[in-house]
Amino acid sequence: MDRKPTEHRRIVTGHEADGTATVIIDGPATNTKSTQANQYSTLMWATDSMPCDMPLGRDVEDMGARKLGTYPPVNGTRFMIAEYPPGNHPRRHRTETIDYIIVLSGEIDMELDKGEMVKLKQGDVMIQRGTYHAWINKGSVPCRMAFVLIDAKPLGIGDALKREGGH
């Protein structure tokens, strides 16, 4: 059965031109894509440099509206929420990033090289450092996860997913 992606409220703070704090965006995150049936990712925000720019004023680019591939921008970050349906079709892959991952709801197994499996449950946190892996939802409910991908120097091993724009 097809289901719609979960809607996520996104609140982005910033500053008025005079430097006072304000909310510049408060509404649903709408930059959602799907690569498989019932499997979604929604970009919440991205940065394209480190340290990142935080310009004053309300007229700033909505970095959550950017059209990105899997990778963050070169020298940047990508923050997204992904949903994996029960019985998803896992895709083994690796990126040249350090990923901060939090399981928000449900459970999921991560398969590493040589078949090593790691079960993650709601509230678990993972720091993934450029490893080959696949996400497998063996449960009966969708698994929702928050990811922050941080661009990293290439490891020089194996084949990482190809990056748009080179590295």
C-alpha positions as CSV (number, residue, x, y, z in Angstrom):
1,M,0.0,0.0,0.0
2,D,1.4,3.4,-1.0
3,R,1.6,6.0,1.8
4,K,2.5,9.6,1.8
5,P,5.7,10.9,3.4
6,T,5.4,12.3,6.9
7,E,5.1,16.1,7.0
8,H,7.8,17.8,9.1
9,R,7.4,21.2,10.5
10,R,10.6,23.2,9.9
11,I,11.5,26.3,12.0
12,V,14.5,28.3,10.9
13,T,15.7,31.2,13.0
14,G,17.8,34.1,11.9
15,H,18.2,37.8,12.6
16,E,16.6,41.0,11.5
17,A,18.9,43.5,9.8
18,D,19.5,45.2,13.2
19,G,20.8,41.9,14.7
20,T,17.7,41.0,16.7
21,A,16.7,37.3,16.7
22,T,13.6,36.2,14.7
23,V,12.0,33.3,13.1
24,I,12.4,33.5,9.3
25,I,10.7,30.2,8.3
26,D,8.0,28.3,10.1
27,G,6.1,25.8,8.0
28,P,6.2,22.3,6.4
29,A,9.5,21.1,4.9
30,T,8.5,20.5,1.3
31,N,11.7,19.4,-0.4
32,T,10.9,15.6,-0.4
33,K,12.1,13.1,-2.8
34,S,11.6,9.3,-3.3
35,T,13.9,6.8,-4.9
36,Q,11.9,3.7,-4.0
37,A,8.2,3.1,-3.3
38,N,7.3,4.5,0.2
39,Q,10.9,5.5,0.9
40,Y,11.3,9.2,1.3
41,S,13.9,11.8,2.3
42,T,13.2,15.4,3.1
43,L,16.0,18.0,3.0
44,M,15.8,20.2,6.1
45,W,18.8,22.4,5.5
46,A,22.3,22.5,3.9
47,T,25.4,24.5,4.1
48,D,28.0,25.0,1.3
49,S,31.0,26.0,3.3
50,M,32.7,25.5,6.7
51,P,32.5,27.6,8.6
52,C,29.1,28.4,7.1
53,D,27.7,31.8,6.4
54,M,24.8,33.2,8.5
55,P,23.8,36.5,6.8
56,L,21.7,39.0,8.7
57,G,18.2,39.9,7.5
58,R,15.1,38.0,6.3
59,D,16.2,37.9,2.7
60,V,18.4,34.7,3.0
61,E,18.4,31.7,0.7
62,D,16.2,28.8,2.0
63,M,18.9,26.2,2.1
64,G,16.2,23.5,2.7
65,A,14.9,24.2,-0.8
66,R,18.2,23.3,-2.6
67,K,18.1,20.4,-5.0
68,L,20.9,18.1,-3.8
69,G,21.9,14.6,-4.6
70,T,23.0,12.2,-1.8
71,Y,26.0,14.3,-1.0
72,P,26.2,17.7,0.8
73,P,27.7,20.5,-1.1
74,V,31.6,20.4,-1.3
75,N,32.9,21.5,2.1
76,G,29.3,21.7,3.4
77,T,26.6,19.8,5.2
78,R,23.2,18.2,4.4
79,F,20.5,17.7,7.1
80,M,17.6,15.4,6.1
81,I,15.0,13.1,7.6
82,A,14.6,9.8,5.8
83,E,11.8,7.2,6.1
84,Y,12.4,3.5,5.3
85,P,9.2,1.3,4.9
86,P,9.0,-2.2,6.2
87,G,10.5,-4.6,3.7
88,N,12.4,-1.9,1.8
89,H,14.8,-2.8,-0.9
90,P,18.3,-2.1,0.6
91,R,20.9,-0.3,-1.5
92,R,24.5,-0.9,-0.5
93,H,26.4,2.3,-0.8
94,R,29.2,4.5,0.7
95,T,29.7,8.3,0.7
96,E,32.8,10.3,1.5
97,T,31.1,11.9,4.5
98,I,30.9,11.7,8.2
99,D,27.2,11.1,9.1
100,Y,25.5,11.8,12.4
101,I,22.4,9.6,12.5
102,I,19.5,9.5,15.0
103,V,16.7,7.0,14.9
104,L,13.5,9.0,15.5
105,S,11.0,6.1,15.4
106,G,10.9,2.5,14.5
107,E,13.8,0.1,14.1
108,I,16.3,-0.6,11.3
109,D,19.2,-2.9,10.6
110,M,22.4,-1.6,9.1
111,E,24.4,-4.2,7.1
112,L,28.2,-3.7,6.9
113,D,30.9,-5.5,5.0
114,K,31.0,-9.3,5.5
115,G,27.3,-9.3,6.5
116,E,27.9,-7.7,10.0
117,M,24.5,-6.4,11.1
118,V,23.8,-3.6,13.6
119,K,20.2,-3.1,14.9
120,L,19.3,0.5,15.7
121,K,16.2,1.4,17.7
122,Q,14.4,4.6,18.5
123,G,16.7,7.0,20.2
124,D,19.9,5.3,19.0
125,V,22.7,7.5,17.6
126,M,25.3,6.4,15.1
127,I,28.4,8.2,13.8
128,Q,29.1,6.7,10.4
129,R,32.5,7.4,8.9
130,G,32.5,6.6,5.2
131,T,31.5,2.9,5.5
132,Y,29.8,0.7,2.9
133,H,26.4,-0.1,4.3
134,A,22.7,-0.8,3.5
135,W,19.6,0.0,5.5
136,I,17.1,-2.9,6.0
137,N,13.8,-2.4,7.7
138,K,12.7,-5.9,8.9
139,G,10.0,-4.5,11.1
140,S,6.3,-3.8,10.6
141,V,6.3,0.0,10.8
142,P,8.3,2.6,8.9
143,C,11.7,3.7,10.4
144,R,12.3,7.5,10.5
145,M,15.8,8.7,10.8
146,A,17.5,12.1,11.0
147,F,20.9,12.4,9.1
148,V,23.5,15.1,9.1
149,L,26.0,14.5,6.3
150,I,29.3,16.4,6.6
151,D,31.7,16.5,3.6
152,A,34.9,14.7,4.3
153,K,38.2,14.1,2.6
154,P,38.1,11.0,0.4
155,L,39.4,7.8,2.1
156,G,41.0,6.4,-1.1
157,I,39.3,3.0,-0.7
158,G,36.6,1.2,-2.8
159,D,34.0,3.0,-4.8
160,A,32.0,5.8,-3.1
161,L,28.8,7.1,-4.7
162,K,29.6,9.6,-7.4
163,R,29.3,13.2,-6.3
164,E,27.7,15.9,-8.3
165,G,30.3,18.6,-9.0
166,G,33.4,16.6,-8.1
167,H,35.6,16.5,-5.1
